[in-house]
């Protein structure tokens, strides 16, 4: 009987030691800091919304600031961010932000690769200093909106909206306006020919890169984007770049679809413009609403493309009759690039 009691006591003692070791191991694991990242779902189509989950474990006494400093999301469109901390179980004195997860909603607005940069989260340690948790980049497989076999899909050109009604009164008004414009133009040309006025500006050709920069500046000054006319802004913006591309490469980019432009492009420099045109198509035809920062970045990329490809238009023309004069200098300045974009 005494032997049985001894064995029972020994068994209870072993169970108690095992339980204490498990609790100590859990506390030790909990004290280890770390950050893991995952994308849900792992694949999506263009225009979808996915969630990037950052699961973090902070060391004892540490906490996240009110506005978590998250890095590695450059170039991605963030729709929302939510921090969900978890309380430390049986220990009521544990820090509320000791562990948890940060959920970030992202818009899939890129074709091909959709990858974050190296991820990091800034936290405050128990001494009040800043520390960083780091994680590897996370990728998302972007699926085609044309189905499982996009190469077999039949693409149709996109046409403008054509009104089905056009009253005869409007035709009369338009006919009268055209006739009046023709009369005014003819009178102006007759007056110019009779007076023999020849201005130096007539001898200067407005080069495509100059015209494109000035057109973008006028579009910016109209503030269509800021007033909420996002589609109107991007329709005019892409038309300017298509006309410039047509002058630069020699194919009818204004009439081509974006896919046809991609097939006609041969120069590597044009790939950046192709990406810009595809992102603009999301605004024009998929009701995508870009941010102010994205719009400014698109304008900056367009101006950079014009600057990188305008060498073929840059020419120094020497006008003997104007050489050495103030008028000749103004002409050469206009040829080299016109007024600077602000």
Residue pairs with C-beta under 8 A, 6 or more apart in sequence:
30 57
30 60
30 88
30 98
30 99
31 59
31 60
32 57
32 59
33 56
33 57
33 58
33 59
33 62
33 131
33 133
34 56
34 57
34 133
35 54
35 55
35 56
35 57
35 119
35 120
35 121
35 133
35 134
35 135
36 54
36 55
36 135
37 52
37 53
37 54
37 55
37 116
37 119
37 135
37 136
37 138
38 52
38 53
38 55
38 138
39 50
39 51
39 52
39 53
39 138
39 139
39 140
40 50
40 51
40 53
41 50
42 140
42 141
43 140
43 141
43 142
43 143
44 50
44 108
44 140
44 141
44 142
44 143
45 108
45 142
45 143
45 144
45 145
46 108
46 109
46 110
46 111
46 142
46 145
46 282
46 286
47 107
47 108
47 109
47 145
47 282
47 286
47 288
48 107
48 108
49 79
49 105
49 106
49 107
49 108
50 105
50 106
50 108
50 140
51 103
51 104
51 105
51 106
52 103
52 104
52 106
52 116
52 138
53 101
53 102
53 103
53 104
54 70
54 101
54 102
54 103
54 104
54 119
54 121
54 135
55 99
55 100
55 101
56 64
56 99
56 100
56 101
56 102
56 121
56 123
56 133
57 98
57 99
58 64
58 95
58 97
58 98
58 99
58 123
58 133
59 125
59 126
60 95
60 98
60 126
61 95
61 125
61 126
62 95
62 97
62 98
62 123
62 124
62 125
62 126
62 131
63 95
63 96
63 97
63 98
63 123
63 124
64 83
64 85
64 97
64 121
64 123
64 124
65 122
65 123
65 124
68 81
68 83
68 102
68 121
68 122
68 123
69 121
69 122
70 81
70 102
70 104
70 119
70 120
70 121
70 122
71 117
71 118
71 119
71 120
72 116
72 117
72 118
72 119
72 120
72 137
73 104
73 106
73 116
73 117
74 117
76 106
76 107
76 114
76 116
77 106
77 107
77 109
77 290
77 291
77 294
78 104
78 105
78 106
79 105
79 106
79 107
80 104
80 105
81 102
81 103
81 104
81 105
82 102
82 103
82 104
83 100
83 101
83 102
84 100
84 101
84 102
84 103
85 96
85 97
85 98
85 99
85 100
86 98
86 99
86 100
86 101
87 94
87 96
88 94
88 95
88 98
88 99
97 123
102 121
107 288
108 114
108 140
108 142
109 279
109 282
109 288
110 142
110 279
111 142
111 275
111 278
112 142
113 139
113 142
114 139
114 140
114 141
114 142
115 137
115 138
115 139
115 140
116 137
116 138
116 139
117 137
118 134
118 135
118 136
118 137
119 134
119 135
119 136
119 137
119 138
120 132
120 133
120 134
120 135
121 132
121 133
122 130
122 131
122 132
123 130
123 131
123 132
123 133
124 130
124 131
125 131
144 150
146 153
147 153
155 257
155 259
157 257
158 257
158 285
200 322
200 327
200 328
200 330
200 331
201 331
201 334
203 319
203 331
204 331
204 334
204 335
205 335
206 338
207 310
207 313
207 314
207 335
208 243
208 244
208 247
208 248
208 313
209 244
209 306
209 307
209 309
209 310
209 313
209 337
210 334
210 337
210 338
211 244
212 240
212 241
212 243
212 244
212 306
213 303
213 306
213 337
213 338
213 341
214 338
214 339
214 341
215 240
216 237
216 240
216 299
216 302
216 303
216 341
217 341
217 342
219 233
219 236
219 237
219 240
220 299
224 232
224 233
224 236
225 233
225 292
225 295
226 292
230 283
230 289
230 290
231 283
231 284
233 295
234 280
234 283
234 284
235 284
237 280
237 298
237 299
237 302
238 277
238 280
238 284
239 254
240 302
241 273
241 276
241 277
241 302
241 305
242 253
242 254
242 256
242 261
242 277
243 253
243 254
244 306
245 253
245 261
245 270
245 273
246 252
246 253
246 254
248 309
248 312
249 264
249 265
249 266
249 267
249 270
251 261
251 264
253 261
253 264
256 264
258 274
258 277
258 278
258 281
261 274
261 277
262 274
265 271
265 274
267 309
269 305
269 308
269 309
272 301
272 304
272 305
273 301
273 302
273 305
276 298
276 301
276 302
276 305
279 290
279 298
280 298
282 288
283 289
283 290
290 298
303 341
310 337
314 336
314 337
315 335
316 332
316 335
316 336
317 331
317 332
317 335
319 328
319 331
319 332
322 328
322 331
